[in-house]
Amino acid sequence: MKTILFNLTPAELQDFITRLGEPKFRAKQIEDWLNRGAPDFSVMKNIPEKLRQKLSEIAVTLPVKIVKKLESSDKQTTKFLLQLNDAEQIECVLMRTTYGNSVCVSSQAGCAMGCKFCASTLLGLKRNLTINEIYSQILVAQWELRSAVTSDKSIKANGDPNNFDVSHIVVMGTGEPLQNTENVIGFIEKANKDMGIGWRRITVSTCGVVPGIQDLIKWGRPINLAISLHAPTNDLRDTIMPINHKYKLEEVLENAFKFSDLHNRQLMIEYILLAKKNENGETVLYNCTQEQAEQLSKLISGKNCMVNLIPWNTVDERNFVSPSGNAVHRFQDILIKNGIHTRIRRERGQDIGSACGQLRLNNAKDNKCN
């Protein structure tokens, strides 16, 4: 197996390079390229071609490599299918927005949570990702952004820095971040230190792994926390989210609000709106009736939170359908009437399977590839 140079310490990298008979300064040059996210050695133009060829035979730059790159029709979202060194695959998503460039990263290969509406868990959990495997997803996105600046002469290097910098991180890709808390925390620390991404521009989403939330409380950094709630009662949540059998709604919210209150941050509550077809082919609301809107309002009344309403995005293997626009707005109207801060999420990248709930362990069914 080839050596992953990004995983080496500066001293180890220097030793690796000098063993090839090269001067020490080459290690620093290569390290600079690695920290920029160089996908391979061919781009390292200040490195002699002979050394680049030698390195390509015995090493790789990053612990991930791009297998496919899918671009949304509006050019605002790019999804990357990435292969790890052991051939497992993950996905990450780059979203270009008015407030900057946000990257949705995966924390695990696959997912063990078993949520009944989600694609990420279909093949189960393969393994946790390392700190560097998570961080490299940011480098892939950063390289993409800066390559676009280089190729598009209309974008000036001294213009808006959001053109070519990752500004926000959401740990909402495949996997449950708080089943891999140690590495997720290590990744966030590295992104803050090495890329200068502020704590308040980083969001971690969880299904409700209470010990993990408690770990975040002990850690004490003022990041944003998002709770994937998706039901206003334990009975309903039990049917779609197996995690609720272990950690009930009340316990999850108690700890989540403890975290958000500690940092005076608004808790984000994610709520996917689900419907089903009955035997007559009629659409029946599953978790977004007017009664359920009232139940949700009562559950979080008076709390510092924002409900992010997410109409379900199609996953072929799941038997849900998306509710009508009228049903979505009726649900929102009741929350607003009850004083709940809420919004309907603008979904990005649905046409490339990168919207909420659509990320999966591999992307074999996609055939559009850049």
Backbone hydrogen bonds, N-H to C=O, Kabsch-Sander energy under -0.5 kcal/mol:
donor,donor_aa,acceptor,acceptor_aa,energy
3,T,58,I,-2.1
5,L,3,T,-0.9
5,L,60,V,-2.5
6,F,61,T,-1.8
7,N,4,I,-1.0
8,L,5,L,-1.6
13,L,9,T,-2.9
14,Q,10,P,-2.3
15,D,11,A,-2.1
16,F,12,E,-2.5
17,I,13,L,-2.4
18,T,14,Q,-2.6
19,R,15,D,-1.8
20,L,17,I,-1.1
21,G,18,T,-1.9
22,E,17,I,-1.5
26,R,23,P,-1.4
27,A,24,K,-1.5
28,K,24,K,-0.9
29,Q,25,F,-1.9
30,I,26,R,-2.6
31,E,27,A,-2.6
32,D,28,K,-2.1
33,W,29,Q,-1.6
34,L,30,I,-2.5
35,N,31,E,-2.3
36,R,32,D,-0.8
36,R,33,W,-0.6
37,G,33,W,-0.6
37,G,34,L,-1.2
38,A,33,W,-2.1
43,V,40,D,-0.6
44,M,41,F,-1.5
45,K,43,V,-2.0
47,I,44,M,-1.8
52,R,48,P,-2.3
53,Q,49,E,-2.5
54,K,50,K,-1.9
55,L,51,L,-2.9
56,S,52,R,-2.1
57,E,53,Q,-0.9
57,E,54,K,-0.8
58,I,54,K,-1.0
58,I,55,L,-0.6
59,A,55,L,-2.5
60,V,3,T,-2.6
65,K,83,Q,-1.6
67,V,81,L,-3.4
68,K,81,L,-1.4
70,L,79,K,-2.9
72,S,77,T,-2.7
75,K,72,S,-1.6
78,T,94,L,-2.6
79,K,70,L,-2.8
80,F,92,C,-2.9
81,L,68,K,-2.5
82,L,80,F,-0.7
82,L,90,I,-2.8
83,Q,65,K,-2.8
84,L,88,E,-3.4
85,N,63,P,-0.7
87,A,84,L,-1.9
90,I,82,L,-2.4
92,C,80,F,-1.7
93,V,104,C,-2.1
94,L,78,T,-3.1
95,M,93,V,-0.5
95,M,102,S,-3.4
96,R,76,Q,-3.2
96,R,94,L,-0.5
97,T,95,M,-0.6
97,T,100,G,-2.9
100,G,97,T,-0.9
102,S,95,M,-2.8
102,S,100,G,-0.6
103,V,168,H,-2.0
104,C,93,V,-2.9
105,V,103,V,-0.7
105,V,170,V,-2.1
107,S,174,T,-2.0
108,Q,174,T,-1.5
109,A,127,R,-2.7
110,G,108,Q,-0.9
111,C,124,G,-0.8
116,K,240,I,-2.3
118,C,115,C,-1.2
119,A,357,G,-2.7
122,L,119,A,-1.7
124,G,121,T,-1.4
126,K,109,A,-3.2
127,R,109,A,-1.2
129,L,107,S,-2.0
134,I,130,T,-1.9
135,Y,131,I,-2.7
136,S,132,N,-2.2
137,Q,133,E,-0.6
137,Q,134,I,-1.0
138,I,134,I,-0.7
138,I,135,Y,-1.0
139,L,135,Y,-1.5
140,V,136,S,-2.3
141,A,137,Q,-1.7
142,Q,138,I,-2.7
143,W,139,L,-2.6
144,E,140,V,-1.9
145,L,141,A,-2.3
146,R,142,Q,-2.5
147,S,143,W,-2.3
148,A,144,E,-1.7
149,V,145,L,-1.6
150,T,146,R,-2.0
151,S,147,S,-2.2
152,D,148,A,-1.9
153,K,151,S,-0.8
155,I,152,D,-1.7
156,K,154,S,-0.7
159,G,156,K,-1.9
163,N,160,D,-2.0
164,F,161,P,-1.5
165,D,161,P,-1.1
167,S,101,N,-2.6
167,S,165,D,-0.5
168,H,101,N,-2.0
169,I,201,R,-2.3
170,V,103,V,-2.5
171,V,203,T,-3.3
172,M,170,V,-1.6
173,G,105,V,-2.6
179,Q,176,E,-2.2
180,N,177,P,-1.6
184,V,180,N,-2.3
185,I,181,T,-2.9
186,G,182,E,-2.1
187,F,183,N,-2.4
188,I,184,V,-2.5
189,E,185,I,-2.6
190,K,186,G,-2.0
191,A,187,F,-2.8
192,N,188,I,-2.4
193,K,189,E,-2.4
194,D,190,K,-3.3
195,M,190,K,-0.6
195,M,191,A,-1.3
196,G,192,N,-0.6
197,I,191,A,-1.6
198,G,196,G,-0.6
201,R,198,G,-1.8
202,I,199,W,-1.7
203,T,169,I,-2.4
204,V,224,N,-2.4
205,S,171,V,-1.6
206,T,226,A,-2.4
210,V,208,G,-1.3
212,G,209,V,-0.7
213,I,209,V,-1.9
214,Q,210,V,-2.4
215,D,211,P,-1.7
216,L,212,G,-2.0
217,I,213,I,-2.0
218,K,214,Q,-2.1
219,W,215,D,-2.4
220,G,216,L,-2.2
223,I,221,R,-1.8
224,N,202,I,-2.9
226,A,204,V,-2.7
227,I,268,M,-2.8
228,S,206,T,-2.9
228,S,226,A,-0.5
229,L,227,I,-1.2
229,L,270,E,-2.1
230,H,270,E,-1.1
237,R,233,T,-2.4
238,D,234,N,-2.6
239,T,235,D,-0.7
239,T,236,L,-0.9
240,I,236,L,-0.7
240,I,237,R,-0.8
241,M,237,R,-2.5
244,N,241,M,-2.3
245,H,242,P,-1.8
246,K,243,I,-1.3
247,Y,243,I,-2.5
248,K,246,K,-0.5
252,V,248,K,-2.4
253,L,249,L,-2.9
254,E,250,E,-2.2
255,N,251,E,-2.0
256,A,252,V,-2.4
257,F,253,L,-2.8
258,K,254,E,-1.4
259,F,255,N,-2.0
260,S,256,A,-2.4
261,D,257,F,-2.7
262,L,258,K,-1.5
263,H,259,F,-1.0
264,N,261,D,-0.7
265,R,260,S,-3.0
267,L,304,N,-2.3
268,M,225,L,-2.1
269,I,267,L,-0.6
269,I,306,M,-2.9
270,E,227,I,-2.9
270,E,268,M,-0.6
271,Y,308,N,-2.5
273,L,310,I,-2.2
274,L,272,I,-0.6
275,A,321,V,-1.9
276,K,284,V,-2.8
278,N,282,E,-2.8
281,G,278,N,-2.4
284,V,276,K,-3.7
286,Y,274,L,-2.6
287,N,274,L,-1.3
293,A,289,T,-1.7
294,E,290,Q,-1.8
295,Q,291,E,-2.1
296,L,292,Q,-2.4
297,S,293,A,-2.2
298,K,294,E,-2.2
299,L,295,Q,-1.9
300,I,296,L,-1.6
301,S,297,S,-0.7
303,K,300,I,-2.0
305,C,303,K,-1.5
306,M,267,L,-2.5
307,V,341,H,-2.8
308,N,269,I,-3.2
308,N,306,M,-0.6
309,L,307,V,-0.8
309,L,343,R,-3.0
310,I,271,Y,-2.6
312,W,273,L,-1.9
318,R,315,V,-2.2
321,V,275,A,-2.9
328,V,324,S,-2.2
329,H,325,G,-2.4
330,R,326,N,-2.3
331,F,327,A,-2.1
332,Q,328,V,-2.2
333,D,329,H,-2.8
334,I,330,R,-1.7
335,L,331,F,-1.7
336,I,332,Q,-2.6
337,K,333,D,-2.6
338,N,334,I,-1.7
339,G,336,I,-2.0
340,I,335,L,-2.8
341,H,339,G,-0.5
343,R,307,V,-2.2
345,R,309,L,-2.9
345,R,343,R,-0.6
347,E,345,R,-0.8
352,I,349,G,-1.3
353,G,350,Q,-1.4
354,S,349,G,-2.5
358,Q,355,A,-2.4
359,L,355,A,-0.5
366,D,363,N,-1.5
369,C,367,N,-0.8
370,N,69,K,-2.5
